[in-house]
Amino acid sequence: MQAALYRAKHLGVLSQEHYTQAMRRLSAAGWRTREPIEIGPPERPRLLARVIATLPQAGTSLGQIAEAFGMPEGRLARMLALPEDHQDARANVVDIRAAIS
């Protein structure tokens, strides 16, 4: 709820006064430290994992995409909710054309 209120204030939907009032209500209810409902574990997108697995076939890698976004590969992997032991699949691919010539 705090994030939604902050975003509404940032977008100008909520005035500073209304934002402060809402945050005070959250504090009074004890919801600034623990919100009233558990939202459960974070989602793990399945389709996205399959897309990441096909990057080598497309001639790119997660590292190259991270570089294009100007961020470390590990951060991008965390944003995409990839497993901790995720390694760039391309690192294990041998280019047969280069090995033959």
N, C-alpha and C positions, 0 to 999 in steps of 0.2 A: 504494500500500500504506500509505503514511503517513496518508493521509486516512482510509482504512478503520480503521486502528488508533486514530486520534484520535476518530473517531465512536464506535467501540466503547467507548472509555474514557468519552467524554461520556455515553453511554447507560447506563453502569454495567455493561456486559457484561464489560469488562476492568478489572481493578484498576489503580491507579497503578503498583504494583510490576510487574505483567505488562506494562503499556504501556511502562514504562521498559526492561524487559528486551528486549522486541520491538524497540524503537527502537535499542537498542545492537546487536542482531543485524543490523539493517538497515545501521547505520553500519559495522560490521565487514565486511560483504559489499560495501560501497561503493554501496549502493542508496539512500542518502539523497540523493545528488546525481544519480544516474541509475539508474532502476529497470531490472530485467533484461529487460523486454520493452517494445517500442514498442506503444502502443495505437492508433496511427494518428491521422489527422486527426479533429477533432470532427465529430460527426454533424450533418447539416443536415436538420432535419425538413421534409419536403415538404408534408404536410397542414397544418401550422401556417402555412406561408407562404400557402397558399390561404385559410385562415381569416382571416388578417390582411388579405388583399386584399378580403375581403367586408365588412369593418367599415363602410365608408361606406354600403353598402346596408342595414346594420342600424341606421344612424342614429348611429353612434358613430365614434370614432377611436382610434388608438393613444395619442395624447396624453391623451384622456379616461380611458382605461383606466389609463395610468401615473399620472395624477392620483388616481384612485380607490385605487391601491395606495400612493400617497404617495411616488412615486419619479420621477426625471427620465425623460422619454421616451427619451432616448438610452441610458440604462442598461437600460430595458426592451427596447429594440431589440437591444442586445448580448446580453441574456439569451435572447432568442428567436432569436439567430443571424441576424438580418436583415442584409442587405448594408449596408455603410458608407454608400452613397449613398441609403439608404432615406429617403424623405420621406413624411410623412403624406399618403396618397392623397386624403384629403378636402380638402386645401388646393387641389387642382386641380379640384375638382368645383364646378360652378355650379348653384345651386338655381334651376331653371327657374321654379318657382312664385313665388319672390321676384322674378325678373327680369320676369315677365309683369305682376305687379300693381303 
